[in-house]
Amino acid sequence: MDYTNEPHGVFFMIDNKSFYASVESVERGLNPLRSVLVVMSEADNTGSGLVLAASPQAKKRFGISNVSRQYEVPVTPALMVVPPRMNLYIEKNIAINQIFRSFVADEDCYPYSIDESILDMTHSWHLFGPTPLAVARTIQRTVRHKLGLYTTVGIGENPIQAKLALDLFAKHDHDLIGQLTYTTMATKVWPLTDLTKIWSIGRRTAIHLQHLGIHSMQDLALIDPYELQQAMGIIGTQLFALAWGIDRSQLHEVVTPQDKSWGNSQVLPRDYLKQGEIELVLREIATQVTARMRRHYQKAGCVSLGIGFAHAAAQTDGRSGFSHSLRIEPTASSYELINHLLTLFRGAWAGQAIRHIAVSVSHLVPDTGLQLNLFQDPERQLKNMRFERVLDQVRRRFGTTALFPASSLLPGGTMLARAGLVGGHNGGNSYD
């Protein structure tokens, strides 16, 4: 591969190690690398809580991961279990990125998630040290000194190399730093045979690649790229570039998606078996999604529903859930969209216990007016539209719980309980 014309820069991908658990440890005067602590959301007597973050020692000593359930977490005085405080984590994320911006221009700092950021150090690293490695260590020390948090740094000549260096090497390095270049891809990355450890390659993609005779990153790099593209489309081209460490993206360029969508999802607080309770939550989620869409004066021409089964139901059924979409006449009516979603649900659900519901609307068009249905009372259609607009205005001004359907008070409703959450979890302001 001739890398001469590929972008050659200096990029840092920085991860805040076990972020939520580390923040909670520091708040309690504990060392994040030595504390034995997990942050658990919605812990209750049913064992349905979800581990959002576990400290390195909790993972090492008890085998806990960031997707463990409450029933998988041992009850022992040696393990501290605390609720999430999302507002605190957001505050710390802002503080961390402010530190990063003392090393790069504002436009060269790209928050990737609440615990990861990409820094384009191409034009500024030489101001802070003799080598990019030395600068990475300076950033680590600065964050550690000011906030008490440990950071992991992947260094590459482009963003994808920095991400691979972070995930594959930095997180397992004593100094929490990993490096990749075009010339080291073959020696460091190609020997890997567990393709699911590679960013952007999930289980299904790995299985597809194995069916094509690709069992390692070297196999992926040396396959005929035209054959891979024919088998997998544009994804095949992207994976081939990934194996060679090629990334031509320009982070400063704003990408506008061709088909924007609105959506929301919920992990339910327990297994839902009753159809009425499931449909109640589905209605609540759909109402939130359509209100967001109307706020941007749009209509949806497609509705999508995703259902995730509870663990036991998935084991019995052989599927993790189902997802279906339906093309419709563009509408902004919550009533119509909810009816379409209920049709999708009732046509596919066979009584399995449900733990996850996702709703989205897409194929958006401008909402320039109401298209009347000749088979319905026009006055009723106009009243329904005005009613939804008034509800939207009241909720925007006074909050989502200012007006809500009485059905949300029934068993199974989640809207009221979730109204004060941040990112789906407790905002929290104390240890309680």
C-alpha positions, -999 to +999 in steps of 0.1 A: +000+000+000+014+034-010+006+058+019+023+088+002-009+106-006-028+097+026-033+123+054-004+123+079-012+141+111-011+136+148-043+126+165-050+117+201-081+096+211-084+101+248-106+080+270-115+087+307-108+053+323-140+037+338-153+073+338-185+071+359-168+048+385-137+069+385-157+101+392-176+084+420-143+071+435-127+106+434-158+122+450-153+097+479-116+104+482-106+070+467-080+062+440-099+052+409-075+025+400-076+009+435-113+013+445-137-016+442-169+002+430-197-001+405-222+025+393-256+008+390-288+022+375-322+013+387-311-012+414-341-028+431-354-059+448-360-077+415-323-077+405-330-058+373-304-030+378-278-024+351-241-018+357-232+014+339-195+014+350-172-007+370-138+003+384-108-016+371-105-035+404-142-044+404-137-059+369-106-078+379-118-092+413-154-099+405-155-102+367-180-074+364-185-057+330-202-025+320-232-045+308-237-068+338-271-070+355-277-065+392-282-103+397-247-110+383-231-086+408-220-103+441-234-089+473-203-083+495-189-056+518-158-056+496-178-041+467-193-006+468-225-001+447-236+034+440-263+051+419-255+072+389-252+110+390-254+120+354-253+158+360-220+153+379-205+133+350-215+159+325-199+186+347-167+166+348-168+159+310-170+197+304-140+203+328-119+176+311-125+190+276-117+224+289-083+210+299-079+195+264-086+229+249-055+243+266-035+220+243-054+225+210-075+252+194-113+249+202-120+237+167-095+208+170-112+193+201-140+169+192-160+153+220-167+118+208-188+106+237-192+115+274-159+098+282-139+100+249-126+129+229-105+133+197-077+159+196-062+170+163-027+177+177-011+181+142-004+218+145+001+222+183+018+191+198+053+206+192+044+235+215+041+212+246+069+186+243+096+171+221+074+142+209+037+134+207+042+107+233+057+132+258+027+156+251+003+127+258+019+121+291+017+158+300-021+158+292-025+127+314-007+143+343-027+176+339-060+158+341-048+136+370-035+166+389-066+188+384-094+163+385-079+131+400-089+111+370-068+087+349-069+090+311-060+066+284-045+079+251-043+064+216-020+082+192-022+078+154-016+096+122-054+098+116-085+094+138-090+057+130-054+048+140-058+068+172-091+049+180-075+015+173-044+024+193-067+033+222-089+002+222-063-024+213-032-012+231-035+018+254-061+003+277-037-026+284-005-006+286+012+002+319+014+039+310-021+038+294-008+050+260-008+032+227+006+043+193-001+033+157+012+045+124+007+034+088+040+014+090+031-005+122-005-016+111+009-048+097+029-058+127+005-047+154-030-051+140-029-077+113-022-106+137-055-101+155-080-129+150-108-118+172-124-094+148-151-082+173-123-064+192-119-041+163-138-008+163-169-009+140-168-048+136-197-063+155-206-099+159-228-101+128-202-084+106-175-107+120-196-138+110-202-123+075-164-118+071-157-154+083-181-167+056-159-149+031-128-167+044-116-137+065-105-148+099-079-122+108-071-085+101-044-098+078-070-117+058-091-086+056-061-064+044-050-089+017-084-097+002-093-084-032-110-051-023-134-053-053-145-088-042-151-074-007-171-045-020-192-067-042-200-089-012-206-061+014-211-029-005-197+003+009-191-013+042-166-037+026-147-007+012-146+009+047-134-023+063-106-027+038-095+008+045-097+001+082-074-029+079-048-007+063-052+021+088-066+046+062-089+073+072-095+103+050-122+120+070-120+156+078-133+162+113-138+199+108-163+193+080-199+191+092-216+161+077-254+164+071-271+131+070-292+124+039-321+110+058-324+124+093-346+106+118-360+111+153-360+083+178-359+073+215-356+040+233-360+026+268-346-002+288-376-012+309-373-014+347-385-050+348-397-077+324-430-066+308-454-095+299-488-077+298-498-063+264-515-033+280-483-023+299-461-028+269-483-007+246-486+020+273-448+025+273-448+023+235-473+051+234-453+072+258-421+069+238-439+076+205-455+107+220-421+121+230-406+113+196-434+129+176-434+160+198-397+165+190-404+160+153-432+186+153-410+210+171-389+211+139-420+214+117-416+180+101-437+150+091-427+114+090-431+090+061-418+060+079-422+045+114-399+019+130-403-002+160-376-022+178-384-047+206-358-064+228-367-096+246-358-102+283-329-126+288-350-157+295-374-150+266-345-145+242-330-179+253-363-196+247-372-178+214-337-180+199-340-143+189-330-112+209-361-094+197-375-080+165-376-048+145-400-037+118-405-006+097-436+007+078-438+033+050-468+056+055-483+087+041-463+116+058-480+128+090-472+147+121-501+132+141-491+113+172-525+095+170-518+082+135-481+073+142-490+055+174-516+034+156-491+024+130-466+014+157-493-006+175-500-024+142-464-033+138-462-045+174-494-066+174-484-083+142-450-095+155-453-100+192-461-135+204-462-130+241-425-129+249-413-110+280-400-076+268-371-055+283-364-029+256-385-007+233-372+016+206-393+039+184-381+061+155-396+081+126-378+089+094-383+099+057-390+134+070-406+161+050-414+197+059-447+201+077-462+228+056-499+221+063-524+195+071-535+171+043-571+163+051-584+128+048-616+127+028-629+098+048-627+116+081-645+147+096-623+177+085-633+197+116-622+168+139-588+166+120-582+203+125-591+201+162-568+172+167-539+190+150-545+222+171-548+201+203-514+185+197-498+218+190-512+233+223-499+203+242-465+208+227-464+245+236-475+238+272-449+211+277-421+231+262-429+260+285-437+241+318-421+207+313-431+173+300-451+165+331-472+196+330-498+178+310-498+140+306-524+113+299-539+096+329-528+063+315-493+071+326-504+067+362-513+030+355-489+002+364-462-001+338-461+036+329-426+051+329-430+086+316-433+103+350-405+083+366-382+091+337-391+128+334-363+139+358-336+116+344-306+127+325-296+105+295-320+079+308-304+078+343-306+095+376-291+130+375-282+128+412-267+153+435-257+133+466-244+099+477-280+088+485 
